[in-house]
Amino acid sequence: MTQSPYLVQPVSVTKIMLKVLLALVPGIAIYAWLFGPGILVQISLATITAVIAEAAFLRLRQRPIAPALFDLSAVVTAWLIALSFPPLGPWWLIVVGTLFAIVVAKHLYGGLGQNPFNPAMVAYALCIVSFPALMSQWPHPLSHGGLPPLDQITAIFMPQRIDAWAGATPLDHLKTTLRLATGNDTLTVQNILKDHTIYGIGGGNGWEWVTLAWLIGGLWLIQQKVISWHIPTGLIAGMGTLALLAWAIDPTHYANPIFHILGGATLLGAFFIATDPVSGATTPRGKIIFAVAIGALAYLIRVFGAFPDGIAFAVLILNMCVPLIDMYTQPPIFGEKTKGGRS
């Protein structure tokens, strides 16, 4: 039996953020391998912009610059923004999104630990509403006629029409095809998903492997106790349950749950976005409620809304609900009498 005092090893913000970055590396590597180096350029642009904006605003607020920069929180935000944006988007798009995330969504609310909304998702929401066409051009895999690596870099810094090498995401393509096929009973979801050049074997040609890398990185974060299991499990359950019900009721018009879980930003959102400790729920029950609601709402936006993926909007909407969720899911204080008379 161990005796007191019980000393807990301090965990710094820098160590936590570094582990999050390391967990993202496998997915980024597969992303770059399958779709080209455009994503690496966007990550670099977002990181440089985030660091400069963080330093500039800390200077304006007369706060110490070095500690805030070395906590890596701005870098994590930058990477998540880059992974949410199209890798072939013009350079200024990622710069605008990152500046808005750091300056408005983070520092105008007081900086790290004070922001009520996830900064990366604020950036995504701003840009997809303001520049929907630019935010809808996603690359084909290099093995299926994607834009060659050197041309990707040129396209980012000297924007031009890239319609021949980029298109809608599999989620958006499925939604658009079903909308255009209204009244055509032969064009069902099952038949549409047979086009493996677009949909691959899961959530999109090539994207399913990137998504599985997010899963591996996310499970490592759980093992390292950087995040808990509540939010990833709840989000996947919320998304999967609604997808399963819709698919069971009408499989000709609704995709199976595997497609929705492996497609889009589901697993990236479950392990890396919704788990933001600042803007997310904090109690164990609250985390599950928060995450299930995000998964369910994201599915509804995907299937019935105007946007191809609903993770960002679902996260931001539930961010607004966090104070209420935490208030009503607080565990009883030790010794406090509950309604049932138990402490």
BAGU-271601 format. One line per 10 residues: number of its first residue (from 0); their letters; for each residue x, y, z of C-alpha. Coordinates in Angstrom, 3 decimals, always signed. Last residue first. Layout:
N
NUM	A	X:Y:Z  ...;
//
This chain:
343
342	SRGGKTKEGF	-24.585:+11.548:-0.652  -27.867:+9.680:-0.923  -31.249:+11.140:-0.044  -32.790:+10.402:-3.429  -32.892:+14.079:-4.261  -29.170:+14.361:-3.558  -27.466:+15.197:-0.258  -23.926:+16.567:-0.557  -21.225:+14.605:+1.242  -18.848:+14.597:-1.744;
332	IPPQTYMDIL	-20.103:+17.205:-4.202  -22.617:+15.837:-6.670  -21.426:+15.386:-10.274  -21.981:+18.433:-12.515  -24.176:+17.462:-15.449  -26.658:+20.355:-15.418  -24.092:+23.157:-15.236  -21.704:+21.507:-17.688  -24.398:+21.151:-20.342  -25.638:+24.691:-19.757;
322	PVCMNLILVA	-22.162:+26.216:-20.089  -21.396:+23.972:-23.114  -24.431:+24.944:-25.201  -22.684:+27.617:-27.250  -19.888:+25.174:-28.042  -22.668:+22.852:-29.263  -23.465:+25.244:-32.105  -19.772:+25.656:-32.956  -19.153:+21.895:-33.019  -22.216:+21.244:-35.193;
312	FAIGDPFAGF	-21.174:+23.986:-37.612  -17.681:+22.543:-37.997  -18.794:+18.911:-38.258  -21.546:+19.562:-40.809  -20.018:+18.386:-44.049  -21.315:+19.041:-47.570  -23.191:+22.254:-46.685  -26.785:+23.024:-47.677  -28.436:+20.885:-45.043  -30.457:+17.662:-45.221;
302	VRILYALAGI	-27.870:+14.883:-45.348  -24.699:+16.546:-44.140  -26.476:+18.957:-41.778  -28.435:+16.096:-40.212  -25.247:+14.039:-39.818  -23.415:+16.931:-38.157  -26.333:+17.361:-35.761  -26.211:+13.705:-34.697  -22.434:+13.672:-34.231  -22.382:+16.994:-32.389;
292	AVAFIIKGRP	-25.263:+15.959:-30.124  -23.521:+12.696:-29.258  -20.372:+14.671:-28.429  -21.927:+17.204:-26.063  -24.072:+14.588:-24.302  -21.018:+12.344:-23.868  -18.820:+15.203:-22.672  -21.504:+16.361:-20.245  -21.705:+12.953:-18.643  -17.942:+13.027:-17.970;
282	TTAGSVPDTA	-17.871:+16.735:-17.015  -15.765:+19.172:-19.068  -17.748:+20.116:-22.163  -15.797:+21.600:-25.052  -14.455:+25.084:-25.821  -11.295:+24.949:-23.696  -10.469:+21.225:-23.662  -10.678:+20.884:-27.468  -11.938:+17.303:-27.818  -14.433:+18.311:-30.528;
272	IFFAGLLTAG	-11.526:+19.031:-32.869  -8.859:+16.309:-32.567  -10.439:+12.931:-31.831  -14.058:+13.197:-33.004  -13.515:+15.975:-35.528  -10.704:+14.167:-37.319  -12.843:+11.039:-37.097  -15.900:+12.641:-38.693  -14.150:+15.065:-41.055  -15.549:+13.744:-44.320;
262	GLIHFIPNAY	-16.090:+10.045:-44.787  -15.012:+7.135:-42.584  -17.930:+7.541:-40.172  -20.404:+8.539:-42.878  -19.473:+5.710:-45.235  -19.490:+3.198:-42.388  -22.986:+4.362:-41.406  -24.522:+3.276:-44.735  -25.612:+5.909:-47.216  -29.207:+7.121:-47.384;
252	HTPDIAWALL	-31.503:+7.228:-50.430  -31.692:+3.593:-51.562  -30.988:+2.264:-48.058  -34.352:+3.598:-46.807  -35.344:+2.699:-43.228  -32.178:+0.768:-42.330  -29.972:+3.483:-43.861  -31.777:+6.223:-41.938  -31.466:+4.300:-38.669  -27.808:+3.424:-39.269;
242	ALTGMGAILG	-26.885:+7.005:-40.168  -28.644:+8.287:-37.046  -26.785:+5.783:-34.872  -23.422:+6.277:-36.596  -23.279:+10.057:-36.179  -24.270:+10.017:-32.516  -22.127:+6.961:-31.790  -19.078:+8.469:-33.531  -19.532:+11.688:-31.565  -20.076:+9.876:-28.265;
232	TPIHWSIVKQ	-17.074:+7.589:-28.643  -14.730:+10.430:-29.602  -16.100:+12.631:-26.777  -16.078:+10.111:-23.927  -12.788:+8.295:-24.552  -10.679:+10.836:-22.697  -8.024:+13.103:-24.205  -4.318:+13.542:-23.442  -4.445:+10.322:-21.454  -1.512:+8.853:-23.452;
222	QILWLGGILW	-3.707:+5.886:-24.399  -6.465:+8.315:-25.420  -3.985:+10.279:-27.527  -2.807:+7.011:-29.107  -6.413:+6.186:-29.990  -6.650:+9.554:-31.738  -3.504:+8.968:-33.792  -4.788:+5.578:-34.926  -8.213:+7.004:-35.761  -6.714:+9.963:-37.622;
212	ALTVWEWGNG	-4.696:+7.410:-39.630  -7.951:+5.593:-40.405  -9.297:+8.845:-41.834  -6.279:+9.285:-44.093  -6.794:+5.746:-45.332  -10.523:+6.360:-45.945  -9.642:+9.516:-47.847  -7.902:+7.630:-50.632  -11.026:+7.242:-52.735  -13.820:+8.364:-50.441;
202	GGIGYITHDK	-15.464:+7.282:-47.191  -15.256:+3.536:-47.558  -13.944:+1.365:-50.375  -13.161:+4.175:-52.807  -15.912:+6.754:-53.218  -14.728:+8.684:-56.272  -12.829:+6.166:-58.428  -14.789:+3.483:-56.563  -18.004:+4.296:-58.411  -20.091:+1.616:-56.688;
192	LINQVTLTDN	-21.243:+4.290:-54.231  -23.697:+5.640:-56.802  -25.340:+2.264:-57.312  -25.885:+1.685:-53.602  -27.104:+5.248:-53.135  -29.767:+4.673:-55.769  -29.997:+5.823:-59.383  -32.598:+3.390:-60.741  -35.556:+5.202:-59.166  -34.894:+8.414:-61.109;
182	GTALRLTTKL	-37.456:+10.857:-59.701  -34.823:+12.970:-57.977  -31.470:+12.074:-59.540  -30.147:+15.639:-59.444  -30.529:+15.734:-55.655  -28.970:+12.297:-55.288  -25.980:+13.339:-57.389  -25.529:+16.554:-55.403  -25.582:+14.755:-52.037  -23.177:+12.058:-53.226;
172	HDLPTAGAWA	-20.765:+14.596:-54.706  -20.855:+16.685:-51.523  -19.993:+13.680:-49.355  -17.342:+12.473:-51.825  -15.738:+15.945:-51.701  -16.334:+18.178:-54.692  -13.770:+18.636:-57.412  -10.123:+19.011:-58.226  -7.733:+18.121:-61.028  -9.643:+19.303:-64.106;
162	DIRQPMFIAT	-11.302:+22.104:-62.135  -7.948:+23.687:-61.361  -8.648:+27.201:-62.603  -5.777:+29.411:-61.582  -4.244:+30.619:-58.369  -0.556:+31.567:-58.537  +0.677:+30.710:-55.058  -1.479:+27.638:-54.474  -1.583:+26.551:-58.133  +2.203:+26.705:-58.407;
152	IQDLPPLGGH	+2.599:+24.459:-55.372  +0.143:+21.978:-56.841  +1.925:+22.116:-60.219  +5.095:+20.874:-58.554  +3.244:+17.890:-57.071  +1.279:+16.828:-60.172  -2.495:+17.586:-60.091  -4.435:+14.375:-59.524  -5.035:+11.967:-62.372  -6.150:+8.939:-60.425;
142	SLPHPWQSML	-2.892:+7.854:-58.764  -2.319:+11.405:-57.543  -5.608:+11.206:-55.656  -8.193:+13.779:-56.770  -7.940:+17.149:-55.115  -10.631:+19.113:-53.255  -12.261:+22.267:-54.591  -15.234:+23.152:-52.370  -13.665:+25.853:-50.180  -12.863:+27.979:-53.217;
132	APFSVICLAY	-16.491:+27.855:-54.371  -17.919:+28.555:-50.919  -15.801:+31.681:-50.265  -17.602:+33.698:-47.569  -19.697:+30.938:-45.984  -16.955:+28.332:-46.355  -14.389:+30.861:-45.136  -16.100:+31.969:-41.936  -17.177:+28.447:-40.964  -13.666:+27.087:-41.445;
122	AVMAPNFPNQ	-12.061:+29.873:-39.402  -14.588:+29.435:-36.591  -13.882:+25.701:-36.743  -10.178:+26.298:-36.156  -10.876:+28.708:-33.303  -13.156:+26.323:-31.340  -15.604:+28.657:-29.644  -15.784:+29.834:-26.023  -12.238:+31.297:-26.077  -10.838:+31.939:-22.597;
112	GLGGYLHKAV	-8.266:+29.186:-22.088  -5.737:+30.642:-24.503  -6.461:+34.276:-25.306  -8.913:+36.769:-23.844  -11.963:+36.588:-26.090  -10.438:+38.974:-28.637  -7.385:+36.721:-28.553  -8.910:+33.422:-29.672  -11.785:+33.656:-32.159  -10.871:+37.138:-33.388;
102	VIAFLTGVVI	-7.069:+37.282:-33.639  -6.060:+33.630:-33.839  -8.988:+32.241:-35.833  -9.379:+35.299:-38.071  -5.691:+35.280:-38.917  -5.834:+31.548:-39.695  -8.793:+31.904:-42.047  -7.286:+34.877:-43.891  -3.919:+33.117:-44.303  -5.566:+29.871:-45.483;
92	LWWPGLPPFS	-7.483:+31.767:-48.160  -4.496:+33.956:-49.115  -2.507:+30.978:-50.349  -5.105:+29.913:-52.892  -6.858:+26.596:-52.191  -5.165:+23.409:-53.386  -5.064:+21.720:-49.966  -8.789:+22.402:-49.402  -9.259:+23.613:-45.794  -9.945:+21.419:-42.747;
82	LAILWATVVA	-6.408:+20.016:-42.537  -4.972:+23.529:-42.798  -7.248:+24.780:-40.013  -6.296:+21.842:-37.800  -2.612:+22.519:-38.390  -2.968:+26.220:-37.554  -4.895:+25.532:-34.344  -2.198:+23.095:-33.229  +0.469:+25.699:-34.035  -1.344:+28.368:-32.016;
72	SLDFLAPAIP	-1.481:+26.017:-29.020  +2.257:+25.311:-29.306  +2.967:+26.354:-25.652  +6.205:+27.845:-27.003  +4.463:+30.855:-28.506  +2.641:+31.713:-25.292  +5.778:+31.423:-23.161  +7.842:+33.573:-25.607  +5.448:+36.509:-26.027  +4.904:+37.840:-22.514;
62	RQRLRLFAAE	+1.755:+40.036:-22.560  +1.561:+43.704:-23.466  -1.803:+43.226:-25.211  -0.367:+44.631:-28.443  +2.695:+42.410:-28.053  +0.496:+39.392:-27.461  -1.390:+40.332:-30.630  +1.768:+40.476:-32.714  +3.182:+37.227:-31.324  -0.034:+35.294:-31.932;
52	AIVATITALS	-0.450:+36.749:-35.426  +3.139:+35.854:-36.340  +2.789:+32.309:-34.951  -0.572:+31.742:-36.639  +0.576:+33.038:-40.025  +3.713:+30.890:-39.999  +1.703:+27.812:-38.996  -1.059:+28.397:-41.563  +1.433:+28.869:-44.405  +3.409:+25.769:-43.395;
42	IQVLIGPGFL	+0.252:+23.657:-43.068  -0.906:+24.889:-46.494  +2.424:+23.971:-48.091  +2.307:+20.521:-46.504  -1.262:+20.042:-47.780  -0.167:+20.865:-51.322  +2.475:+18.135:-51.143  +0.431:+15.542:-53.034  -2.859:+13.702:-52.668  -1.908:+10.147:-51.682;
32	WAYIAIGPVL	+1.513:+10.674:-50.106  +0.625:+14.089:-48.643  -2.502:+12.730:-46.928  -0.624:+9.623:-45.771  +1.999:+11.825:-44.103  -0.632:+14.171:-42.681  -2.523:+11.250:-41.161  +0.634:+9.852:-39.578  +1.657:+13.324:-38.264  -1.600:+14.221:-36.492;
22	ALLVKLMIKT	-0.776:+12.234:-33.349  +2.582:+14.027:-33.144  +0.809:+17.395:-33.202  -1.540:+16.310:-30.417  +1.439:+15.051:-28.410  +3.154:+18.416:-28.805  +0.004:+20.187:-27.649  -0.081:+18.159:-24.438  +3.622:+18.632:-23.749  +3.399:+22.387:-24.366;
12	VSVPQVLYPS	+0.347:+22.763:-22.126  +2.390:+21.326:-19.283  +1.596:+18.221:-17.283  +2.859:+18.259:-13.708  +3.729:+14.844:-12.259  +1.286:+14.116:-9.482  +2.678:+13.657:-5.995  +0.758:+11.596:-3.455  +1.949:+12.463:+0.033  +0.863:+10.000:+1.201;
2	QTM	+1.279:+6.279:+1.539  +1.323:+3.426:-0.917  +0.000:+0.000:+0.000;
//
